[in-house]
Amino acid sequence: MSGRPGTAEGGPADTVAPMEPPADGPPADPEEWTAEQWIEWLKATDPEADGEDRPVTPMGRLTRSAGGQVLGQAMLGVANAVFGRDDEVVVVSEAPSQPGDDEPFTVHLDPDHPERSSVVVHPPAPPPA
């Protein structure tokens, strides 16, 4: 009777016996294993892993070799020297065109020469007597 499709050990056709995890598989409670044990199990059960992380293409072998790494870093250095690095952070903000007299500071921006831009901080007004 257990040979019929859809049955589990002779049970009714609409029931399936619970599947036991493999003996070398992960535990039912994931917290029982450490991170190293999980990584080892994942590596062991990965069908695409052949034990070594060797690239299969000639270009992959070149880029992962020591000479390929040195050449790649040298090319990045030349690109940074020729084109410069683009690490500049630009902040753009909308503001009213006419400053109010009650503002504690005045901002003068020169878009053509940013080094000439300035901020003037006004002293606080004396309290009324």
Protein Blocks (a to p, Z undefined) as FASTA:
>chain_A
ZZpghiaehiafkbccdddddfklccfblklpcfklmmmmmmmmmmkbgoiacdfbfklm
mmmmmklmmmmmmmmmmmmmmnopafbccddddddfbdcfkbcbdcdddfklmmlgccdd
dddddddZZ
